[in-house]
Amino acid sequence: MNLEKRNKVFIDRDKLYNLLDRKAPQENELDEILNKALKLKGLSLTDVAALLCTEDEKQIEKIMQTAHTVKEEIYGKRLVLFAPIYTGNVCCNNCTYCSFRKDNHQLKRKILTMDEIADETRALLRQGHKRVLLICGENHKNDTSYMCEAIRTVYGVKERGGKDYIRRINIELAPMEVEDFRRLHEQKIGTYVCFQETYDPVEYKRFHPAGTPKADYEYRLTVMDRAQEGGINDVGIGALLGLTDYRFEVMAMIEHANHLEECFGCGPHTVSIPRLEPAQGAPDAQNVPCPVNDGDFKKLTAVIRIALPYTGMILSTRENSAMRNVLINYGISQISAGSRTNPGAYAEDGKGTGSQFELGDHREMEEVINSFIDEGYVPSFCTGCYRKGRVGGDFMDLAKPGLIKQYCLPNALFTFKEYLEDFAGEDTKRKGTALIKRMLEEYDQRQLIPKIEKNLVEIENGQRDIYF
């Protein structure tokens, strides 16, 4: 680990743009890079730049197929589901792409009370959710104390006689100090998430006007260092695609992952790749500065997957159902389902509040699950690794040699079986049961089959929250 580089700016803007100032790779160079990717060791920045500069459709197809192979090898046919809970849309920042910006006077504002947060949690539990992301605008009311109370509130909600409860809470909050992260860690959060929005320090100033907390590029850039120092084992990074050249943002996220690996011995737990969508009262969301078309979006997803093979990739309901169903084959390992982006949206249908952006996927939870079953994927609500302490570097120590597989599919099947027993309609249950049977037939850890089948029977008989 490199202590001297902690809390230091690690993005060299000129270096990244210079790496992208090149021609597309020749066929032999492309093949060499993709063969390297198949060793599941990741790629260098130079390799990533070459792939991002590829425009030929046949070459892009090769990249996509390599990403598919890498994803299947590491993640198999499982897909983690979650939902966000927006605790408020009041914000002191003035980001030009977000409807929560303080100068948007069209938006109806609200900060949820603890009772309202509990209501949101109950509504999600009744859909079958077990994992949530707590998120809010930045303001003095939604401070660390508020969020700590919100976390306790969510964890404290029980449904169906105590059988249903949220098993993992991830947090997406504005940057804070090390002591604040220690307080959040004490509340047993999962992953801390914060997007840089754009890693370009020049363009960052344009989108984040001076005079607000978010205008400080360096403070935001180094937030994951403080989070790790505060005891947070898993962190999630991301960029809002559409503000600047998407190729630069991808390169910067890889550089960020490298920085965390060098300083803390473990890269990010997740990378998020939201595309800028229309948002009320946000000028740069209505006229996107650097739009990312569908073809480039698919390519960049595949490139990130093979460059960071063991990092989870998250896709939100910004994307429509067709795009989401495609990208789960080429890199995405976690996906939101039945999401809403306005406070109070689950319990009260968001009456009287404004949303952060327009959704692309409006399907309810069971519709999403049905589509993934049809694609041959096991919807997973697994939280086993977090609760067994397999987090941060310990998780990567198991993931990189392939040992994590002995936990992942069984735990996914257990949580999926719970969903089928407790929430699914007859058609979903029938298809899901057939999928579980097929997964067991194909599972290569044959010595675990008797124990997995025993646990599945116990779940059918009423046992809950079983995990390896």
N, C-alpha and C positions, 0 to 999 in steps of 0.2 A: 504494500500500500504506500502511496505517496502523500505524506501529510502536508508537504509544502505546497501542493497544488490545490488543496481544499479551499473552498470559498474564493477562488480566483476565476477571472474570466477566461474561458477556455475556447471560445469561438473566435477563430481568425477569419474574418469575413473575406479578405482578399485571397487567402489560401483556398477556401472552399470554392469561390467563384472561378479562380484560376484552374482548379482541377476540372471544372465543368467546361472550360474553354478548350474543347478538344473535339475531334471527329468521332463519329460512331465507330465502335470496334469492328475490326475485320472478323471474318467467321472463325478463324483459328484462335484469335484473342477471346472472343465470346465463349467458345467451347472450353477454353482453358479456365476461364473464370467460373463457368457453370460446373465444371468438373470439380473445381475446388469447393464450390458451395455444397456439393453432394457429400462432402466429408463432414458436414455439420459442424464446422469450426468458425463459421462466419466469414466475412469478407473485409478487405481493407477499404479505406476511403477511395483509393485509386480505382479499385474494382467496382465499387458502387457508382462512381462517376461514369465509368464506361457504360454500365448497364443503363443508367439514367439518360445517357445521350443516344441510346438506341432508338431509332424511329422505324426501322424495317419491320413489317408485320410478322414475317417469318421468324426473325430474331426475337421479337417480343413474345411470340408463342413459345419459343424455347425457354425463355425466362420464366414464363407462366408455368410451364410443365415442370421445370426444376423446382419452383416454389411449391407446386402441388406435391411433388415427391417428398420434399423436406417437411412440409406440414404433416403429411400422412405418417412419415417415419417417427416424428416426435409427438404429435398430438393425436394421431389416429382419428377415429370418427366420433369425437366428442366436442361439444360446444357449450361453453359456460354462459348462462343467462343471468341477467340482473336488471334492476330498474332504478332510475334516479328518483330521489325525493328532493324537490326544490323547497328549501325552508324559507326562502324569501327572494324577492326581486328588487329590493331597495339597494342601490349601489351609489358609491361616492365617486366612481370613475366615470370617464366619458369616452370610452372606447368607441371608435367610429363604426364598428361592425356589429354592435350588440344592442338589442332593444332595451336592456337593463340600464343603459347609459343614463346618467343623471339628468341630461338635458332633453331626454325624451319625455315630454309632458303628456303624450298620448297614452302612456302605459298606466294601467291601474296597479298600484303598488300594495304589497302586503308582506309582512313577516309573520310566519306561523307561530302560534303559541305552542306550548308543549302538548296541550290537549289536542290541538290540530295535527301536530306531528304524529301523535299516537293514532289518530284517526286515519292518516295517510298510511301508516304502517299496517294497520288492520286491513285496509282495503287491498294492499298488496299481498298480504298473507292469504287473503281469501282467493286470490288468483293463483296462489301456489308459489309465490316468490320466497326465496330464502336469503338472497343477497341484495343489498341496496347500496347506492352511492348517495351520500348526503352532499348537497351542493347549495350554494347561495351566492347572492351578490355581496360585494365587499362594503361593509359599513360598520360603524362603531357599535351597533346593536347586535349584529351577528358576530360577536367577538369569541374568543376562545372559551370563555365561561359558558356562553350560550350554546356553543357547539358541543361542549362536554356534556351539558345537560341534555341536549338533543340526542346524543349517542346513548346515554343512559335510558332515555325515554324509549327509543326504538328497541333497544335490547330488552327492555322490560315488558313489552307488549306480548301477550300470549293469546292464542286463539285455540278453539276446539279443545277446551279443557287442558291447555298447556302443551298440546302436541305440536302446535305450529308457532314458530318464533323465528326472528331474523338471526341467522347464524354468522353472518359476516357483514360488517359495515365498512365500506371504503369512503374516503372523505376527499372532496374536491374543494379546496379553500385557497384564499389568497396567501401569498408568502407571509411567513411569520418568523419569530425568533426561536432559538433552540429550546428555551424554557417552555414555550407554547407547545412545541412538539413533544416534549416530555409529558406534559399534561394530557395530550391526546393519546400518547402511547399507553398511559395508565388506564385509559378507557377501553383498551383492547381493540383499537381500530385495526383494519386490515391494511390496505394500500393507501398511501397519501398521493393524491393526483394533483398536478398543477401544469397547465399548458403554458408554454412560452409565448404562444400565439404566433409570433414570427421571431426567428432567431437572428434576423438581419438587424443589427443595431441602428443602422441609418433609417430604414423604413419603420422600425419600431416607434420612433419618435412621431412619425406622421399619424399613426393609428392610435397613439396613446398620448393625448395632449398633456403638456406640462401642468403642474399644479394639482395632480392627483397621485395617490400612492402607486398606481400601476405604471406611472410614467418612468419609474426607476428600472431600467432594463437590467442592470447588473444585479440588483437585489432579487429580481425575479429569476434571473438565470442561475443564481447560486442557491436557490431555495432547497434543492434536493440535498445539498451538502449539509445544510442546517438540519433538515429532517432526519438524515441518517445519524448525525451527531446527537440528535434528541431521542434516539432509540427506535425510530421507524425503520423496520427491516425491509419493507417493500415500498417502492415508489413508482409512480407512473408519470411518464412524460408525454408530450404531444405538441403538435403545431396545428394552427388553424389554416388549412390549405385554401389558397385563393387570395391571400394578401400579397405574397411575393412569388417569385419563381419556385414552383413546387420542388424542383430538383435541389435547390439550395436548402430548403427546409428539411428534405430527407437527409441530405449530407450532414446537416447540423444536428439532427436527432441521432444519427450514428455517432457523431463526435461527442454528443452528450452522453450516450451510452458508454463510449470508450473512457470518458472522463470519470464516470462513476465506478467503472470497473477498476481503473487505475488507482483511484483514491480510496475506495472502500472494499474492493475485492469482489464486487457484485454489481452488474448493470441494472437497468430498470426492470421491474417486474412486468410492466406493461408499456406499450406505446399506443397512443390514440391518433387517429388520422381523420378528424372531422373536416368535411368540406364546408366552406362558407355558404350558408343558405339565407334566403330572404328573411329579414327581421324588421319589425315595425320601428320606424323612427331612427333607423341606423343607415346612414348614407352609403357606406361602403358595402353593406349587405344588399342594398338595392342595385348597386352598380359595382360588381365585383372587380377589384383591380387586376387580378391575374387568374382568370377562371381556369379550373382544372377539368378538362373534358373526361368523359367516361373511360376512354382508352388509356389516357395517361394515369388515371386513378387506379385502374387495374394493374398497370405496369408498376407503379410506385408501391402498391401493396405487395406485389410479388417480390420486388427488390428488397423491401424491408424484411420480409419473411426470411429470405435466404441470407441477408446480411446479419440479422439478429435471430438466429433460429430458435433460441430458447426463451425469447421474450414474448409474452402474450401480446396479441394485437386486438384492439377494441374497435368495434364499429357501432355507431349509434343509429338512432332512428332518423337522423338527418337524411340517410340514404333510403331509397325506395326498396320495396320488397325484392324486386328483380335483381338489383345490384347486390343486396345483402346475400341473396341465395347464390350468387356467382362467387362472391369474394370469400365465402367460407371455404371454398375449395382451394384457394390460393394464398391463404395467410391468416385470415381472421380466426381467432380462437375464443373471443368473448364478444357477446352481443347483447344489447338491451332489447327488452321485449315489452310491448304494451306501454311504452314510455309516454310521459307528459312533461312539459317543461315550464309549467306555471304552478305556483304554490297553491296547494289545496286541490289539485286536479284530480286526484284519485278518489277522495272521499266526497268532494262537493262538485266535481266536474269543473274545477277551476273557476267557479263563478266569481266575478268581480276582480280577477287578477289577469295580468298579461303574461304571455309566454316569451321565452328568450329568442326563439327562432321558429320557423315553420318546419313541421315534421314532414318527412318523406314517406314514412311507413306508419300508417294509422291502425294497423291490425291489433286486435286484442291478443292477449297472451296465448290462448289455445290455438288461435290461427297461426301464430308464429311457430309454435311447437309442431303443429301438424305439417307445416311446410318443411321443417327441418327433418322430421321423420321421413317424409317423402324423398328427401335428398340423401337419406341413409345416415343421418347424424343423430347421435344420442344427446338430447338436451340435458345439460348437467347443472345442478345447483350445488355442486360439491364445495365444501369448506374444510375438508379433512386435513389438508396440508397445513393450513393456518392453525387449526386447533390442535394439531399434533406437534407444532413447532417447526415444521418443515418450511421455513421462510428464509428470505434473503439468500445469503451465501450457502446455507445448509440445503435450501431447495435446489440451487444450481449444482451443488456437489452431487445430488442425486439425478438431476435432469441430464447433465452433460454425458455421463456414461450410460444413460438409458435406464437407470434403476427406478426412476419415478413411475415408469409404466405399470409396475406391479400394483400401484395405488390408484392411478388415474382412471382407467376404465372401470374397475370394480366400484369405486366411489361414485362415478357418474351413473352407473347402472342402478345403484342403491337409491340415489336421489331421484332418478327418473322413475323408478318403480314407485316411490312414494307419491310422486305427482300423479301417476296413472291411477293409483288406488284412491287418492283423496280428492282429485280435482277434475280429472279428464272425463269427457263424454265417452259414450260407448264406442264410437268409431275411432277416436284417438286412442282409447285403451286397447282396442283390438290391434291397431297398427303398431302401437308402441310395444305391446307384448311380443309381437312377431319380430320386431327389431331387436329386442333384448335377446330373444332366442338365437337370432342370427349372429349377433355379436359374440355370444358365448361359443357358438360353433366355430367362429373364426379366431377366437382368442388364443394366443400362442403360449400363455402361461398355464399350461394344462394342470399343473399341480395345485393351482388355486381354484379350479372350477368347483370342486365339492364345497368349499367354504363359501364361495360366491353364491352358489345355488341355495345353500342353507340359509344365508342371510336374506336372499330374495323371498324365500318361503316365510321367514320370520316377519318381514315387512308386510307380506300379504296377510299375515295373521295379526297385524296391528302394531308390531314393533316399529319404532321410528328412530331416526338419527343414528344409523349404523354407518361406520366408516372405518377403513383401514388406516 
